[in-house]
Amino acid sequence: MRTRTVLAAAAVTLALPLLLPERHLPVYVLLLLAATVTAGVSLLMGYAGQVSLGQAAFYAIGAYAAGLSAVHGVPTLIGLLVAPVVAALAAVVVGAPLLRLRGHHLAFATLAVHLILLSLLGQGTWAGGAIGLQGIPPLSLAGTPLRDDVGYAYVAWVVLAVVLLISHNVVDSRAGRGLRAAAGSEIAAAAGGVPVGGYRLVVFALSAAFAGLAGGVYAFYLGYLGPGSFPLLLSIEVVVMAVVGGLGTITGPVVGAAVITLLVQALNELGTRPGMPSYAPAALSYAVYALLLIAVVRYLPRGIVPAVAVLRKGTS
């Protein structure tokens, strides 16, 4: 039953780029990229028990790594492969000292990393400064540049599928079982021989690599990057997506990203209607994040996917 459901969902997702109106394709591409970033957050928070509010920083690092390499003549496919590597290395450098922190201390520290990165990107002429990095070429596959949204939709779909497959394998591995044990009781896991610190650093780097890979696709898709492309709200947004979909689940990030992205898109359209104040889209977005978190914590504390699984077991 589960296999049939996954195959049906994959078939629908593959068909969507050909069925959706052209004006909706950018939302679809960004939804898939958001789900890819959220998959890393779900892995980090749901299995490793670490709260990160700076995931968008690694999204930006991957995007700038891909964009800068392409602008300087590196083939775009190589730039796309470089993006997750650079993001993972940055996570190792940052995570080695930060992962000694716990709870809200770690959350604030990762948020500070995001703020520092935004300052560096805004001041650094090497990254285009406040104006941004322009002239990023489109992604080329087999010598053919991708110039339409349908092509990027399928690239983003493949990237998400690879990330979910890696997440599934990590969760089912010995390291995944060790992480779940550490999330429950770090002292007991360490006493049982689990290298808690090493595992957490690896998962932190892996989640950053997921974000960096999505950032690489994002850079080639838009052809432009600026500090404003990666606001603080984006880091909060992916955490909300992970919580709404269901932390510690494989499909939760996809469900959470779909719910939040589509809802925010609808509210943005509502906020930009004639007669609405200029601050309406942002105000509505913040309100939605707050209300959704309250509703999920109150009525679906484990998220949508676990709640649906419990419901299906109850009716079977």
N, C-alpha and C positions, 0 to 999 in steps of 0.2 A: 504493500500500500504506500509506504513512504517513498519507495523508488519510483512508483508511478506518478506520485505527486510531484516529485522533483523533476522528472522528465517532462511532465505536462507544463510545469512552470518555466522550464528551460525553453520548451518549444514556443510558448507564448512570448517570452522575452525576445527570442530570436526573430519572431515574426513582427514584433512591434515596430522596428525601424522602417519596415516597408509599408506598414499600415497607418502609422501616425501622420497627421498633417505636418508639412514642413516646419511650420511655426512652433510645433511642439517638440521637435527633435532636440534642440539645444537643452531643454529641460530634461529630456530623457538621458542625454549624455552626462549632464551634471549630476543627475540622480545616481547613475551608475558609479561615477567617480566618488560621490559622497558615501555610497555604500562601501566602496573599497577602503576609504579612510576609516569609516566606522567599524569595519571588520577588525582592524588593528586595535581600536579602542575597546571593543568587546572582548577581544582576546586578552588585552592587558588588564582591564578592570574585572572582567567576569571570571577569568581563570587564575591570573596572577595576583588579583586583589590590590592592584595599584591604581590610584586615581591620577589621571593626567589631564590637565587643562591646557596643554600646549601642543596638542596633536597637529593643529594647523601649521605650527612652525615647521614641522617636518614635511608637510604638504608643500609649503613654500620653498624649503630647501631643495626638495626634489624638482620642483618646477624651475627654479633658478638654475640648478645644475644642468638640467636638460636644455633650457633656453640659452644659457651662456655658452655651452659647448656647441650648440648648433649655430649660434651667431658667429662663433670663431672658426667655423668650417668643419666641425666634426660631423660625420653622418648622423642624421636624426635618429636612426634606429639604435646606434651606439649611444647617443645621448639619452635615449629612453631607458636603456639598460644601465647607464651610469647613475641615473636619478635615484633609484632605490639604494644603490651601494653608498652613495654620498650621504643620503639621509640616515642610513643605518650606522655609518661611521660617526656621524655627528651625534647620533643617539648614544653610542658607546662612550664618546668623550663626555657628553653631558650626563649620561645616566650613571657612570661610575661613581661620582660623588653624590648625586641627587637621590639615588635609590636607597641610600642609607636612611633617608627620611621616611616618615610614615604618615598616612592619613592626610589631613588638610595641609600639613607642612609640605608634603610632596606636591600636592595640587597647586599650592601657591608658588612653589619653586618652578614648576613647569610653566605656569602662567608667566612668571618672570622671564623665562627663556624666550617665550613668544614676544614679549615686549622688547627685549634686547634685540632680537632678530629684526623686528620692524624698524627699530632705530637704526640698525646697521644698514638695512636695505634703503631706508630713506635718505641716509647721509652718504652712502657709498656710490661714488661715480662709476665704479666698476660694474654696478648693478643697474645703472641708469638713474640712480637717485630717486627723488620724489616724482620725476617725470615718468620713470619706469623703463623697462627693457623692451625695446621695439624691434621690429624686423625679424622676429623668430619665424623661420620657414616652416611650412607644414610637414607633418610626418610623412616619410617616404617608405613604402613597403615594396620590395622587389623593384626598386627604381621608379615607382609610380607614386607621385605625391597625392596624399589624401586631401581633397578640396571640398568634399561635401559632408554634411552632417551624418549621413547614413554610414559612411566609412568609419567615422570616428565612433559612432554608436556601437559598431561591431568590435572595434578595437577596445573600447571601454568594457564591453561585455566579456571579451576574452580575458582582460586584465582582472575583472571581478571574479570570473570563474576560477582563474589560477589562484587568486588570493584565498577564496573560500576552500579550494582543495588543499592548499597548504595549511590553512587553519584547521581543517578536519584532521589532517595527518598529525599535526602537532598535538591536538587535543587527545587523540587516541594513542599517542606515544608514551613512553615511560616518563619523559620530561613533563608531558601534560598532566599525567597522574600526580607527579611530584608537585606541580604548581597548584593543583586543586587541594592537595594536602596542606601546602604552605598557606594557601588562602584561608583554610579552616583553622589551622594552628601552626604558626611558624616554628615554635619551639619543638612541638611534637614532630614536625616534618624534618627539622634539622637533626633531632635525636635519632630519627630513622634513617639517616644517611643521605637525605636530599640536599644537594648544594643549592640552597634557596637563593642566595645572592647571585650566583652564576646563572641560574635559570631565569631569574627575573630580569637580569641584564640582557639575556638573549631575547626574551620575549619583548622587552622594551625596544631593542634594536629591530626586531622583526616587525613590530607594529609601525615603527618609523619607516621601514622599508616599504610597507604597504602604502603608507601615505606618500612617500617619495615617488613610487611608481605611478600612483594616481596623479601626482603633481606633474610628472613628465608628460603624461597625456594631456593634461590641462594646458600646459605651456604651448604645445604644438597645436592644440585645438583653437585657442584664442589668438595665438601669434603675438601676444603682448602680456607683460607682467608688470605689476606695480605693487608697492606696499599695501595699497588699498584693496588689492585682490585677496588679501589674507587677514581680515580684521579679527580682533579678539572674539567677536561674536561667532566666528566660524568654529573656533575651538569649543565653545560652549554648545554650539549647534550639533557637532558630531557626538558629544557626550549625551545630549538629549536624545539623539537618534538611537544610540546604543541602549539607553535605558528604556525608551519607549518600545523598541523592538524586542528587547530581552537580553540582558547581559549573560554571558556564558553560553550563548547559543550560536550556531553557525549561520542560520537564516535570519536571526534577529536583526542584524545590521541592514539587510536588504529591506525588510519590512519597515523598520524604523526610518530608514532613509526615504523610502517611498512615501510614508505617511507625512513626515515633516516637509519634504521637498514640495510635494503636491499642495499641502496646506499653505505653506508660505507663498507659493506661486499664486494661489487663489487670493490670498490676502494682499499680495502686492498689486494684483490687478484691481482689487477692491480699493486699495489705498491710493491708486493713481487715477481713479475716476474723477471727472470734473466736479469741482466743489469740495474735494477732500483737501485738508491741509498738507503741506509738503512733508511734514514729519509723520504722516499717517502710516506709510509702509513700515518704517522702523518700529513705530509704537505698536502696531498690530503684531509684528513679528515677536517682539519681546513679550507681549501679552500672551501669545500662543505658547511660547516656550514655558512660561510660568504656569499657565493653566494646564498644559499637557503634563508637566511634571507633577503637579498637584494631583491631577486625576489618576495618573499611572501609579504614583506612590500610594494613593488612597484605595483605588479599586483593582489595580493590576500591578501589585508590588514587584512581580518578577518580569513584567513586560507582556507584550501581546503574544509572542510565539509560545512561551510556556503556558499562558492562560488558555490559548487555543488547544494546546496539547492536552491539558487537564480536562477541558471540555469534551474533547473527542474521546478520551478514555472513559469519561462519565456516561457518554451516550452510546458507547459500543457494548 
